[in-house]
Amino acid sequence: MQINGPWWYVPLGRKDERISLASEAVKFLPSPRANISTLKKNFADIGLSLKDLVVLSGGHTIGIGHCNIIQNRLYNFTGKGDTDPKIEASYAKILKYKCPKKVGDLTTVAAMDSISPKVFGKEYFTTVSQRKGFFESDAALLDDYYTKSYLQSQANSNGATFANDFAASMTKLIQLGFGSQGEVRKTCVAVKSY
């Protein structure tokens, strides 16, 4: 399939169901705390490749993450008041500043990409390659030869193929799950009225 227009334009649109359930997201989205074995299985189970795993994780290049998800990673990783050793030390200090220890805090957030959190681009691969991944699932990409190689190739090539790879992986993802169900909306937050 050829994609016409900017790299992010997918002519199929995003197919949404008429009902949105948080339980469905939890069921089908990989946990931000997942290790590489779990991530590989999650993606394989729905017919996506290791490359798709890394490419779609690259979506963490933009936006924020909730600090409560990484509290244990920062303050009690093994139950002994320690920090996840997979986090680069200076980045751990920055995260601790942005995500102070607050039990049950569901409102504090931090940028998932410390270099350019408002720009969709290749910086995710640089940060994760430098052990500055926000989620455990980001850091886990360094635990597999193939996923690590793809991360490093994108970091070293200034994201040369990321845009096209992301469009291709998103197209595959869009085609999963709904079959003939769901609808492509002009306004993604509004259900079509028929």
Rosetta constraint file for C-alpha pairs under 8 A:
AtomPair CA 3 CA 7 HARMONIC 7.24 0.50
AtomPair CA 3 CA 9 HARMONIC 7.00 0.50
AtomPair CA 3 CA 10 HARMONIC 6.34 0.50
AtomPair CA 3 CA 11 HARMONIC 7.04 0.50
AtomPair CA 4 CA 9 HARMONIC 7.14 0.50
AtomPair CA 4 CA 10 HARMONIC 7.87 0.50
AtomPair CA 4 CA 11 HARMONIC 7.64 0.50
AtomPair CA 5 CA 9 HARMONIC 5.98 0.50
AtomPair CA 7 CA 163 HARMONIC 6.07 0.50
AtomPair CA 7 CA 164 HARMONIC 6.22 0.50
AtomPair CA 7 CA 167 HARMONIC 6.23 0.50
AtomPair CA 8 CA 163 HARMONIC 7.45 0.50
AtomPair CA 8 CA 166 HARMONIC 7.98 0.50
AtomPair CA 8 CA 167 HARMONIC 5.84 0.50
AtomPair CA 9 CA 167 HARMONIC 7.68 0.50
AtomPair CA 10 CA 167 HARMONIC 7.18 0.50
AtomPair CA 10 CA 171 HARMONIC 6.77 0.50
AtomPair CA 12 CA 171 HARMONIC 7.95 0.50
AtomPair CA 12 CA 184 HARMONIC 7.73 0.50
AtomPair CA 13 CA 184 HARMONIC 5.72 0.50
AtomPair CA 13 CA 185 HARMONIC 7.53 0.50
AtomPair CA 14 CA 174 HARMONIC 6.36 0.50
AtomPair CA 14 CA 183 HARMONIC 7.94 0.50
AtomPair CA 14 CA 184 HARMONIC 5.61 0.50
AtomPair CA 14 CA 185 HARMONIC 7.30 0.50
AtomPair CA 14 CA 188 HARMONIC 7.87 0.50
AtomPair CA 15 CA 174 HARMONIC 6.77 0.50
AtomPair CA 15 CA 178 HARMONIC 7.56 0.50
AtomPair CA 15 CA 182 HARMONIC 5.63 0.50
AtomPair CA 15 CA 183 HARMONIC 5.06 0.50
AtomPair CA 15 CA 184 HARMONIC 4.63 0.50
AtomPair CA 15 CA 185 HARMONIC 7.34 0.50
AtomPair CA 16 CA 182 HARMONIC 4.99 0.50
AtomPair CA 16 CA 183 HARMONIC 5.34 0.50
AtomPair CA 16 CA 184 HARMONIC 6.38 0.50
AtomPair CA 16 CA 185 HARMONIC 7.61 0.50
AtomPair CA 16 CA 188 HARMONIC 7.95 0.50
AtomPair CA 17 CA 178 HARMONIC 7.84 0.50
AtomPair CA 17 CA 181 HARMONIC 6.99 0.50
AtomPair CA 17 CA 182 HARMONIC 4.17 0.50
AtomPair CA 17 CA 183 HARMONIC 6.32 0.50
AtomPair CA 18 CA 182 HARMONIC 6.46 0.50
AtomPair CA 18 CA 183 HARMONIC 7.50 0.50
AtomPair CA 18 CA 191 HARMONIC 6.35 0.50
AtomPair CA 20 CA 24 HARMONIC 7.78 0.50
AtomPair CA 21 CA 25 HARMONIC 6.94 0.50
AtomPair CA 22 CA 26 HARMONIC 6.39 0.50
AtomPair CA 23 CA 27 HARMONIC 6.07 0.50
AtomPair CA 24 CA 28 HARMONIC 6.14 0.50
AtomPair CA 25 CA 29 HARMONIC 5.49 0.50
AtomPair CA 26 CA 30 HARMONIC 7.63 0.50
AtomPair CA 26 CA 31 HARMONIC 7.71 0.50
AtomPair CA 30 CA 34 HARMONIC 6.80 0.50
AtomPair CA 30 CA 39 HARMONIC 6.51 0.50
AtomPair CA 30 CA 42 HARMONIC 6.65 0.50
AtomPair CA 31 CA 137 HARMONIC 7.28 0.50
AtomPair CA 32 CA 69 HARMONIC 7.54 0.50
AtomPair CA 32 CA 135 HARMONIC 5.46 0.50
AtomPair CA 32 CA 136 HARMONIC 6.01 0.50
AtomPair CA 32 CA 137 HARMONIC 5.07 0.50
AtomPair CA 32 CA 138 HARMONIC 7.73 0.50
AtomPair CA 33 CA 69 HARMONIC 7.86 0.50
AtomPair CA 33 CA 135 HARMONIC 6.49 0.50
AtomPair CA 33 CA 136 HARMONIC 4.87 0.50
AtomPair CA 33 CA 137 HARMONIC 5.45 0.50
AtomPair CA 34 CA 38 HARMONIC 5.90 0.50
AtomPair CA 34 CA 39 HARMONIC 6.21 0.50
AtomPair CA 34 CA 136 HARMONIC 6.43 0.50
AtomPair CA 34 CA 137 HARMONIC 5.04 0.50
AtomPair CA 34 CA 140 HARMONIC 7.57 0.50
AtomPair CA 35 CA 39 HARMONIC 6.26 0.50
AtomPair CA 35 CA 136 HARMONIC 7.02 0.50
AtomPair CA 35 CA 137 HARMONIC 5.90 0.50
AtomPair CA 35 CA 140 HARMONIC 5.40 0.50
AtomPair CA 36 CA 40 HARMONIC 6.02 0.50
AtomPair CA 36 CA 137 HARMONIC 7.14 0.50
AtomPair CA 36 CA 140 HARMONIC 5.07 0.50
AtomPair CA 36 CA 141 HARMONIC 6.27 0.50
AtomPair CA 36 CA 143 HARMONIC 6.47 0.50
AtomPair CA 36 CA 144 HARMONIC 7.02 0.50
AtomPair CA 37 CA 41 HARMONIC 6.23 0.50
AtomPair CA 38 CA 42 HARMONIC 6.04 0.50
AtomPair CA 39 CA 43 HARMONIC 6.25 0.50
AtomPair CA 39 CA 53 HARMONIC 7.55 0.50
AtomPair CA 39 CA 137 HARMONIC 7.58 0.50
AtomPair CA 40 CA 44 HARMONIC 6.01 0.50
AtomPair CA 40 CA 50 HARMONIC 6.66 0.50
AtomPair CA 40 CA 53 HARMONIC 7.44 0.50
AtomPair CA 41 CA 45 HARMONIC 5.88 0.50
AtomPair CA 42 CA 46 HARMONIC 6.85 0.50
AtomPair CA 43 CA 47 HARMONIC 6.34 0.50
AtomPair CA 43 CA 48 HARMONIC 4.96 0.50
AtomPair CA 43 CA 49 HARMONIC 6.50 0.50
AtomPair CA 43 CA 50 HARMONIC 7.41 0.50
AtomPair CA 43 CA 52 HARMONIC 7.93 0.50
AtomPair CA 43 CA 53 HARMONIC 6.52 0.50
AtomPair CA 44 CA 48 HARMONIC 5.33 0.50
AtomPair CA 44 CA 49 HARMONIC 6.28 0.50
AtomPair CA 44 CA 50 HARMONIC 7.94 0.50
AtomPair CA 46 CA 176 HARMONIC 7.67 0.50
AtomPair CA 48 CA 52 HARMONIC 5.90 0.50
AtomPair CA 48 CA 53 HARMONIC 7.19 0.50
AtomPair CA 48 CA 172 HARMONIC 7.78 0.50
AtomPair CA 48 CA 173 HARMONIC 7.89 0.50
AtomPair CA 49 CA 53 HARMONIC 6.36 0.50
AtomPair CA 50 CA 54 HARMONIC 6.51 0.50
AtomPair CA 50 CA 146 HARMONIC 7.42 0.50
AtomPair CA 50 CA 147 HARMONIC 6.59 0.50
AtomPair CA 51 CA 55 HARMONIC 6.00 0.50
AtomPair CA 51 CA 147 HARMONIC 6.93 0.50
AtomPair CA 51 CA 150 HARMONIC 7.36 0.50
AtomPair CA 52 CA 56 HARMONIC 5.78 0.50
AtomPair CA 52 CA 169 HARMONIC 5.49 0.50
AtomPair CA 53 CA 57 HARMONIC 6.08 0.50
AtomPair CA 54 CA 58 HARMONIC 6.33 0.50
AtomPair CA 54 CA 141 HARMONIC 7.14 0.50
AtomPair CA 54 CA 147 HARMONIC 6.18 0.50
AtomPair CA 54 CA 150 HARMONIC 7.38 0.50
AtomPair CA 54 CA 151 HARMONIC 7.16 0.50
AtomPair CA 55 CA 59 HARMONIC 7.46 0.50
AtomPair CA 55 CA 162 HARMONIC 7.14 0.50
AtomPair CA 55 CA 165 HARMONIC 6.63 0.50
AtomPair CA 55 CA 166 HARMONIC 5.67 0.50
AtomPair CA 55 CA 169 HARMONIC 6.99 0.50
AtomPair CA 56 CA 166 HARMONIC 6.50 0.50
AtomPair CA 56 CA 169 HARMONIC 6.81 0.50
AtomPair CA 56 CA 170 HARMONIC 7.30 0.50
AtomPair CA 57 CA 138 HARMONIC 7.15 0.50
AtomPair CA 58 CA 122 HARMONIC 7.64 0.50
AtomPair CA 58 CA 124 HARMONIC 5.92 0.50
AtomPair CA 58 CA 125 HARMONIC 7.03 0.50
AtomPair CA 58 CA 166 HARMONIC 7.96 0.50
AtomPair CA 59 CA 120 HARMONIC 7.59 0.50
AtomPair CA 60 CA 112 HARMONIC 5.99 0.50
AtomPair CA 60 CA 113 HARMONIC 6.71 0.50
AtomPair CA 60 CA 124 HARMONIC 6.72 0.50
AtomPair CA 61 CA 112 HARMONIC 6.57 0.50
AtomPair CA 61 CA 113 HARMONIC 5.13 0.50
AtomPair CA 61 CA 116 HARMONIC 7.42 0.50
AtomPair CA 61 CA 117 HARMONIC 6.21 0.50
AtomPair CA 61 CA 119 HARMONIC 7.26 0.50
AtomPair CA 61 CA 120 HARMONIC 5.81 0.50
AtomPair CA 61 CA 121 HARMONIC 6.35 0.50
AtomPair CA 61 CA 122 HARMONIC 7.28 0.50
AtomPair CA 61 CA 123 HARMONIC 6.50 0.50
AtomPair CA 61 CA 124 HARMONIC 4.77 0.50
AtomPair CA 62 CA 111 HARMONIC 7.67 0.50
AtomPair CA 62 CA 112 HARMONIC 6.77 0.50
AtomPair CA 62 CA 113 HARMONIC 6.41 0.50
AtomPair CA 62 CA 116 HARMONIC 7.48 0.50
AtomPair CA 62 CA 117 HARMONIC 4.78 0.50
AtomPair CA 62 CA 118 HARMONIC 5.46 0.50
AtomPair CA 62 CA 119 HARMONIC 6.00 0.50
AtomPair CA 62 CA 120 HARMONIC 5.48 0.50
AtomPair CA 62 CA 121 HARMONIC 7.98 0.50
AtomPair CA 63 CA 111 HARMONIC 5.97 0.50
AtomPair CA 63 CA 112 HARMONIC 6.15 0.50
AtomPair CA 63 CA 113 HARMONIC 7.56 0.50
AtomPair CA 63 CA 117 HARMONIC 5.77 0.50
AtomPair CA 63 CA 118 HARMONIC 6.50 0.50
AtomPair CA 64 CA 109 HARMONIC 6.17 0.50
AtomPair CA 64 CA 110 HARMONIC 5.33 0.50
AtomPair CA 64 CA 111 HARMONIC 4.29 0.50
AtomPair CA 64 CA 112 HARMONIC 5.18 0.50
AtomPair CA 64 CA 117 HARMONIC 7.58 0.50
AtomPair CA 65 CA 69 HARMONIC 7.79 0.50
AtomPair CA 65 CA 109 HARMONIC 5.52 0.50
AtomPair CA 65 CA 110 HARMONIC 5.59 0.50
AtomPair CA 65 CA 111 HARMONIC 6.18 0.50
AtomPair CA 65 CA 112 HARMONIC 5.69 0.50
AtomPair CA 65 CA 134 HARMONIC 7.78 0.50
AtomPair CA 66 CA 70 HARMONIC 7.60 0.50
AtomPair CA 66 CA 106 HARMONIC 6.95 0.50
AtomPair CA 66 CA 107 HARMONIC 7.00 0.50
AtomPair CA 66 CA 108 HARMONIC 6.09 0.50
AtomPair CA 66 CA 109 HARMONIC 4.44 0.50
AtomPair CA 66 CA 110 HARMONIC 6.61 0.50
AtomPair CA 67 CA 71 HARMONIC 6.19 0.50
AtomPair CA 67 CA 99 HARMONIC 5.48 0.50
AtomPair CA 67 CA 105 HARMONIC 7.81 0.50
AtomPair CA 67 CA 106 HARMONIC 7.50 0.50
AtomPair CA 67 CA 107 HARMONIC 7.86 0.50
AtomPair CA 67 CA 108 HARMONIC 5.66 0.50
AtomPair CA 67 CA 109 HARMONIC 5.17 0.50
AtomPair CA 67 CA 110 HARMONIC 6.62 0.50
AtomPair CA 68 CA 102 HARMONIC 7.94 0.50
AtomPair CA 68 CA 103 HARMONIC 7.84 0.50
AtomPair CA 68 CA 104 HARMONIC 7.03 0.50
AtomPair CA 68 CA 105 HARMONIC 6.02 0.50
AtomPair CA 68 CA 106 HARMONIC 6.00 0.50
AtomPair CA 68 CA 108 HARMONIC 7.49 0.50
AtomPair CA 69 CA 135 HARMONIC 7.87 0.50
AtomPair CA 70 CA 74 HARMONIC 6.27 0.50
AtomPair CA 70 CA 134 HARMONIC 7.73 0.50
AtomPair CA 70 CA 135 HARMONIC 6.66 0.50
AtomPair CA 70 CA 136 HARMONIC 7.91 0.50
AtomPair CA 71 CA 75 HARMONIC 5.95 0.50
AtomPair CA 71 CA 76 HARMONIC 7.49 0.50
AtomPair CA 71 CA 99 HARMONIC 7.60 0.50
AtomPair CA 71 CA 101 HARMONIC 6.77 0.50
AtomPair CA 72 CA 76 HARMONIC 4.65 0.50
AtomPair CA 72 CA 77 HARMONIC 5.03 0.50
AtomPair CA 72 CA 83 HARMONIC 7.77 0.50
AtomPair CA 73 CA 77 HARMONIC 4.76 0.50
AtomPair CA 73 CA 83 HARMONIC 5.74 0.50
AtomPair CA 73 CA 84 HARMONIC 5.21 0.50
AtomPair CA 73 CA 136 HARMONIC 7.64 0.50
AtomPair CA 74 CA 82 HARMONIC 7.10 0.50
AtomPair CA 74 CA 83 HARMONIC 4.65 0.50
AtomPair CA 74 CA 84 HARMONIC 6.34 0.50
AtomPair CA 74 CA 92 HARMONIC 6.93 0.50
AtomPair CA 74 CA 95 HARMONIC 7.70 0.50
AtomPair CA 74 CA 96 HARMONIC 6.71 0.50
AtomPair CA 75 CA 81 HARMONIC 5.41 0.50
AtomPair CA 75 CA 82 HARMONIC 5.49 0.50
AtomPair CA 75 CA 83 HARMONIC 5.40 0.50
AtomPair CA 75 CA 101 HARMONIC 7.22 0.50
AtomPair CA 76 CA 80 HARMONIC 5.80 0.50
AtomPair CA 76 CA 81 HARMONIC 4.06 0.50
AtomPair CA 76 CA 82 HARMONIC 4.82 0.50
AtomPair CA 76 CA 83 HARMONIC 6.14 0.50
AtomPair CA 77 CA 81 HARMONIC 6.83 0.50
AtomPair CA 77 CA 82 HARMONIC 5.49 0.50
AtomPair CA 77 CA 83 HARMONIC 5.41 0.50
AtomPair CA 77 CA 84 HARMONIC 5.42 0.50
AtomPair CA 78 CA 82 HARMONIC 6.59 0.50
AtomPair CA 78 CA 84 HARMONIC 7.93 0.50
AtomPair CA 83 CA 87 HARMONIC 7.78 0.50
AtomPair CA 83 CA 92 HARMONIC 7.76 0.50
AtomPair CA 86 CA 131 HARMONIC 6.32 0.50
AtomPair CA 86 CA 139 HARMONIC 6.70 0.50
AtomPair CA 87 CA 91 HARMONIC 6.78 0.50
AtomPair CA 87 CA 92 HARMONIC 5.97 0.50
AtomPair CA 87 CA 131 HARMONIC 5.35 0.50
AtomPair CA 87 CA 132 HARMONIC 5.89 0.50
AtomPair CA 87 CA 133 HARMONIC 7.25 0.50
AtomPair CA 87 CA 139 HARMONIC 7.69 0.50
AtomPair CA 88 CA 92 HARMONIC 6.18 0.50
AtomPair CA 88 CA 130 HARMONIC 7.20 0.50
AtomPair CA 88 CA 131 HARMONIC 5.20 0.50
AtomPair CA 88 CA 132 HARMONIC 5.97 0.50
AtomPair CA 89 CA 93 HARMONIC 6.47 0.50
AtomPair CA 90 CA 94 HARMONIC 6.46 0.50
AtomPair CA 91 CA 95 HARMONIC 6.16 0.50
AtomPair CA 91 CA 132 HARMONIC 6.08 0.50
AtomPair CA 92 CA 96 HARMONIC 6.09 0.50
AtomPair CA 93 CA 97 HARMONIC 6.26 0.50
AtomPair CA 94 CA 98 HARMONIC 6.26 0.50
AtomPair CA 95 CA 99 HARMONIC 5.59 0.50
AtomPair CA 95 CA 110 HARMONIC 7.73 0.50
AtomPair CA 96 CA 100 HARMONIC 5.33 0.50
AtomPair CA 96 CA 101 HARMONIC 7.49 0.50
AtomPair CA 98 CA 109 HARMONIC 7.67 0.50
AtomPair CA 98 CA 110 HARMONIC 6.32 0.50
AtomPair CA 99 CA 108 HARMONIC 6.70 0.50
AtomPair CA 99 CA 109 HARMONIC 7.09 0.50
AtomPair CA 99 CA 110 HARMONIC 7.12 0.50
AtomPair CA 111 CA 117 HARMONIC 5.68 0.50
AtomPair CA 112 CA 117 HARMONIC 6.61 0.50
AtomPair CA 112 CA 133 HARMONIC 7.51 0.50
AtomPair CA 112 CA 134 HARMONIC 5.39 0.50
AtomPair CA 112 CA 135 HARMONIC 7.97 0.50
AtomPair CA 113 CA 117 HARMONIC 4.89 0.50
AtomPair CA 113 CA 123 HARMONIC 7.22 0.50
AtomPair CA 113 CA 124 HARMONIC 5.93 0.50
AtomPair CA 113 CA 127 HARMONIC 7.10 0.50
AtomPair CA 113 CA 133 HARMONIC 7.68 0.50
AtomPair CA 113 CA 134 HARMONIC 7.34 0.50
AtomPair CA 114 CA 127 HARMONIC 7.36 0.50
AtomPair CA 115 CA 123 HARMONIC 6.49 0.50
AtomPair CA 115 CA 127 HARMONIC 7.49 0.50
AtomPair CA 116 CA 120 HARMONIC 7.99 0.50
AtomPair CA 116 CA 123 HARMONIC 6.85 0.50
AtomPair CA 121 CA 159 HARMONIC 7.47 0.50
AtomPair CA 121 CA 162 HARMONIC 7.76 0.50
AtomPair CA 121 CA 163 HARMONIC 7.68 0.50
AtomPair CA 122 CA 126 HARMONIC 7.21 0.50
AtomPair CA 122 CA 154 HARMONIC 7.06 0.50
AtomPair CA 122 CA 155 HARMONIC 7.06 0.50
AtomPair CA 122 CA 158 HARMONIC 6.52 0.50
AtomPair CA 122 CA 159 HARMONIC 4.76 0.50
AtomPair CA 122 CA 162 HARMONIC 6.69 0.50
AtomPair CA 123 CA 127 HARMONIC 6.27 0.50
AtomPair CA 123 CA 155 HARMONIC 7.37 0.50
AtomPair CA 123 CA 159 HARMONIC 7.85 0.50
AtomPair CA 124 CA 128 HARMONIC 6.12 0.50
AtomPair CA 124 CA 133 HARMONIC 7.92 0.50
AtomPair CA 125 CA 129 HARMONIC 5.95 0.50
AtomPair CA 125 CA 151 HARMONIC 5.29 0.50
AtomPair CA 125 CA 152 HARMONIC 6.88 0.50
AtomPair CA 125 CA 154 HARMONIC 6.16 0.50
AtomPair CA 125 CA 155 HARMONIC 5.12 0.50
AtomPair CA 125 CA 159 HARMONIC 7.81 0.50
AtomPair CA 126 CA 130 HARMONIC 6.27 0.50
AtomPair CA 126 CA 151 HARMONIC 7.71 0.50
AtomPair CA 126 CA 152 HARMONIC 7.48 0.50
AtomPair CA 126 CA 154 HARMONIC 7.76 0.50
AtomPair CA 126 CA 155 HARMONIC 4.71 0.50
AtomPair CA 126 CA 156 HARMONIC 7.96 0.50
AtomPair CA 127 CA 131 HARMONIC 6.49 0.50
AtomPair CA 127 CA 132 HARMONIC 4.94 0.50
AtomPair CA 127 CA 133 HARMONIC 6.18 0.50
AtomPair CA 128 CA 132 HARMONIC 4.98 0.50
AtomPair CA 128 CA 133 HARMONIC 4.53 0.50
AtomPair CA 128 CA 138 HARMONIC 6.56 0.50
AtomPair CA 128 CA 139 HARMONIC 6.40 0.50
AtomPair CA 128 CA 142 HARMONIC 7.93 0.50
AtomPair CA 128 CA 151 HARMONIC 7.62 0.50
AtomPair CA 129 CA 142 HARMONIC 7.34 0.50
AtomPair CA 129 CA 148 HARMONIC 7.77 0.50
AtomPair CA 129 CA 151 HARMONIC 6.51 0.50
AtomPair CA 129 CA 152 HARMONIC 6.16 0.50
AtomPair CA 129 CA 155 HARMONIC 7.25 0.50
AtomPair CA 131 CA 139 HARMONIC 6.52 0.50
AtomPair CA 132 CA 139 HARMONIC 7.57 0.50
AtomPair CA 133 CA 138 HARMONIC 5.08 0.50
AtomPair CA 133 CA 139 HARMONIC 5.30 0.50
AtomPair CA 134 CA 138 HARMONIC 6.56 0.50
AtomPair CA 134 CA 139 HARMONIC 7.65 0.50
AtomPair CA 135 CA 139 HARMONIC 6.65 0.50
AtomPair CA 136 CA 140 HARMONIC 6.02 0.50
AtomPair CA 137 CA 141 HARMONIC 6.80 0.50
AtomPair CA 138 CA 142 HARMONIC 7.96 0.50
AtomPair CA 139 CA 143 HARMONIC 7.71 0.50
AtomPair CA 140 CA 144 HARMONIC 7.75 0.50
AtomPair CA 141 CA 147 HARMONIC 5.49 0.50
AtomPair CA 141 CA 148 HARMONIC 5.84 0.50
AtomPair CA 141 CA 151 HARMONIC 7.86 0.50
AtomPair CA 142 CA 147 HARMONIC 6.58 0.50
AtomPair CA 142 CA 148 HARMONIC 4.61 0.50
AtomPair CA 142 CA 151 HARMONIC 7.98 0.50
AtomPair CA 143 CA 147 HARMONIC 7.73 0.50
AtomPair CA 143 CA 148 HARMONIC 6.87 0.50
AtomPair CA 144 CA 148 HARMONIC 5.83 0.50
AtomPair CA 145 CA 149 HARMONIC 6.03 0.50
AtomPair CA 146 CA 150 HARMONIC 6.27 0.50
AtomPair CA 147 CA 151 HARMONIC 6.20 0.50
AtomPair CA 148 CA 152 HARMONIC 6.13 0.50
AtomPair CA 149 CA 153 HARMONIC 6.01 0.50
AtomPair CA 150 CA 154 HARMONIC 6.22 0.50
AtomPair CA 151 CA 155 HARMONIC 6.22 0.50
AtomPair CA 152 CA 156 HARMONIC 5.93 0.50
AtomPair CA 153 CA 157 HARMONIC 5.93 0.50
AtomPair CA 153 CA 159 HARMONIC 7.88 0.50
AtomPair CA 154 CA 158 HARMONIC 5.98 0.50
AtomPair CA 154 CA 159 HARMONIC 4.45 0.50
AtomPair CA 154 CA 160 HARMONIC 6.52 0.50
AtomPair CA 154 CA 161 HARMONIC 7.29 0.50
AtomPair CA 154 CA 162 HARMONIC 6.96 0.50
AtomPair CA 155 CA 159 HARMONIC 6.04 0.50
AtomPair CA 159 CA 163 HARMONIC 7.70 0.50
AtomPair CA 161 CA 165 HARMONIC 5.94 0.50
AtomPair CA 162 CA 166 HARMONIC 5.78 0.50
AtomPair CA 163 CA 167 HARMONIC 6.28 0.50
AtomPair CA 164 CA 168 HARMONIC 6.23 0.50
AtomPair CA 165 CA 169 HARMONIC 6.14 0.50
AtomPair CA 166 CA 170 HARMONIC 5.94 0.50
AtomPair CA 167 CA 171 HARMONIC 6.11 0.50
AtomPair CA 168 CA 172 HARMONIC 6.42 0.50
AtomPair CA 169 CA 173 HARMONIC 6.18 0.50
AtomPair CA 170 CA 174 HARMONIC 6.01 0.50
AtomPair CA 171 CA 175 HARMONIC 6.40 0.50
AtomPair CA 172 CA 176 HARMONIC 6.74 0.50
AtomPair CA 175 CA 179 HARMONIC 7.44 0.50
AtomPair CA 178 CA 182 HARMONIC 6.14 0.50
AtomPair CA 183 CA 192 HARMONIC 7.77 0.50
AtomPair CA 185 CA 190 HARMONIC 7.33 0.50
AtomPair CA 185 CA 191 HARMONIC 7.12 0.50
AtomPair CA 185 CA 192 HARMONIC 6.54 0.50
AtomPair CA 187 CA 191 HARMONIC 8.00 0.50
